Amino acid sequence: MCSLAPTPEYIAAFRVARWDTFRLNCPSITDILPDSPRTLEREAEALERWGYQRVLLAGHSFGGSISLIAVGRSDAIDAVIATAPAAYGSAQSAKLGEGHSGPTRDFVV
């Protein structure tokens, strides 16, 4: 089942400022710590291929956590807004830092 949570109000502010916004809604059965950051990385890389020059991820709770992981692993992600980032699991289960020295982009928490 996908999240039925409303889109956060701050996303509306981005729309008013003429940003394109997309909601990536993953079924909770497949939205797991080791795989979800990779999904965000792939989606950001696709946006880059489609001509987007800057990609900002925004997420709440689990979405914020996986966004922070993804920004450290993909050059296609320029920034993150993470509100109340939280996730179950361990850094090892998420393979944090594998092949990376950590986030290299600016992000807002």
C-alpha positions, 0 to 999 in steps of 0.5 A, spaced: 500 500 500 502 506 498 502 512 503 496 516 503 499 522 507 498 529 504 503 532 500 507 537 505 505 544 505 512 546 503 512 543 497 506 547 495 511 553 496 516 550 491 510 549 486 508 557 487 515 558 485 515 555 479 519 548 481 517 542 478 515 537 483 514 530 483 512 525 488 515 518 488 510 514 492 513 507 494 509 501 496 510 500 503 512 492 502 518 494 498 520 501 501 526 498 505 532 501 507 537 497 503 533 498 497 529 505 497 535 510 497 537 506 490 530 507 488 531 515 489 538 515 486 535 512 479 529 517 479 534 523 480 539 520 475 533 519 470 531 526 471 538 529 470 537 525 463 531 528 461 534 535 462 533 537 469 539 541 471 538 541 479 534 535 483 532 537 490 529 531 494 524 532 500 522 527 505 519 526 511 521 521 516 523 515 512 523 519 506 527 524 509 532 518 511 533 515 505 534 522 501 539 523 506 543 516 504 541 518 497 544 525 496 551 522 499 551 516 493 549 520 487 551 526 484 545 527 480 542 530 487 543 537 489 540 538 495 535 535 500 530 537 505 529 532 510 523 533 516 524 529 522 528 523 518 528 517 521 528 509 519 529 502 522 535 498 521 542 500 521 548 503 517 550 497 515 543 494 513 543 501 508 550 500 506 552 507 508 558 510 505 559 504 501 564 506 496 563 513 498 566 518 503 559 521 505 555 526 503 558 531 498 552 536 497 549 541 501 543 539 504 537 542 509 535 538 515 
